Amino acid sequence: MKIISIRKDKDYRDKAISYLQQAWPEVSPIIYENCIANCLEAEQALPQWYLLQKGDDVIGCAGLVTNDFISRMDLYPWLCAVFIDEKHRGNAYGKLLIAQAKADAKAFGFKYLNLCTDHVGYYEKYGFRYVGQGYHPWEEESRIYQITL
């Protein structure tokens, strides 16, 4: 298993864009293309995008961003876009991406890492605690979780 930081290994740019677009086909393709393309030379530590590679295959992804399209602008950074290919789920591979995002957030000087999700029970296994509800621009709400780094 290998975690690839797109900012450190820019050769994975197009693969990351394609992978995220495939993982969330309901999201306009320009969103992930623009996010990843513009993170490569960003002056600030965020955003960060990661791929999880098993052998020659990319099987997962995640991001570390300043805001995950949610109303709680007072909280950051955010773990976002955590995804593991369906055939590889159940092996705790998501834990690897979470650990990388936590390590980077801590190295960047942050005290907490946040995430928003509709999943109940998954992130709690990795130490996240529910802190409240947040609201998205598309008129949905999500549960907000936080972990101390």
N, C-alpha and C positions, 0 to 999 in steps of 0.2 A: 504494500500500500504506500502511496506517495501523495502528499498534499502539494499542489502546485500553486504558488502565489502568482497571479497573472502580472502583477507589477514587477515581480522579480524575474519572471520568465515570459517576456513579451511575445515569444514565439507561439504561445498558447492563446493569444488574443482571439483569433477567429474561432478556434475550437471552443473557447469559453462562451463566446457570443452565440454560436450555434447550439451549444448544449443548453444554455439557459432558455433560449427561444423554444427549444424542443420540450423542455421541462414544463414551461408555462405557455402553451400555444394560444391561450386566451388573451395574453398580454401582447400588445402591439410590438412587433419585432424591433422597432426602432428604440424602444425603451432600453433593452439590455445592450443593444449595439452602442447606443450613446453612453450609457453608464460605464461600460467596460472600456470603450475607446478613450473616454476622457479621464479615466482613473490612471492611465498608464504614466502620464507625466504630471500628475497632480502635485502641487507643492506641499499640501498638507498630508498627514499620515493616512487620512481616510479619503476616499473609500478604498477598500481592499476586496478582492474577489479571489476565490479559491476553487480549484477543481480537485476532486479525489480520483486518483488513478489506481487501478488494479491491473497489473501487467501493462498491456498496451491500451486498455480500455478506460475511458472516463466513466465512472459510475456514480458520481455525486458532485455537488457544488454547494457553495455558501458565499455570503457576502458579509462585510463589516462596513456599515454605512452610518452617516450622521442622522438620517431619519428614514423610516420605513413607511412613508405615506400615511402617517398617523398623527393624531392631534397632539400627542404629548411631546411637543418640541423641547420641553425642559429636560427630557431624558435623552442621553446618547452616550456612547455609540449603540447601534442596533445590530444584532445578528439577524440576517435576512436570507431569504432564498435558500434555506437548507433543504436539500433534495437528495435522495438516494434512489437510484433506479429500482423499480419494483422487484426485480428478480434478485436484488442484493440486500433487500430489507431483512431485518431480523438478526443481523450480525453485529449490531452496535457500531456500524461504520459512521453514522451521523455523529457519534461521540468524538471521532477523530477531527471532524470539521469544527465542532464546537470547541474542542480543546485548542485548536489553532487560533480561532477567533479570540478566545479568552486570553491566550498567551500574547497575541499581538496587541489587544486592547490594553492589557496591563503594561506591556512594554512601551506603549504610546502615552502612558501616564493616566489612564482612566481608572476610576475606582469601581465602576459597575459596568456590566454588560446587560443590555435589555433586548427583549424580543417581543413580537406580537404574533399571536397565533390563535387558531380555534381548537388546537389539540389540547386535550386535558390528560395529564398523566405522563406524557413523554418527557418534557423538559424538566419536570420535577425530579425525575430519576437522576438528572445530572446536576442537581443543586439549585435550579432556578426556583424562585418563589413568586407566586401570583401577587401583583401589586395593584391591580385595578383594570378598568376598561379604558380603551382608547377608541377613537372614531376616525374612520377613513373618509377621504373626499367623495367616494362613491356611495356614501350613506350606509356603510356597514360598520360594525364594531368588532373589535378583537380583544382578547385577553392579553394583558401585558404582564410579562415575567421579567425578573431581574435576578442577577447573581452578583455577589461581591467578589471582586478579583483579588 
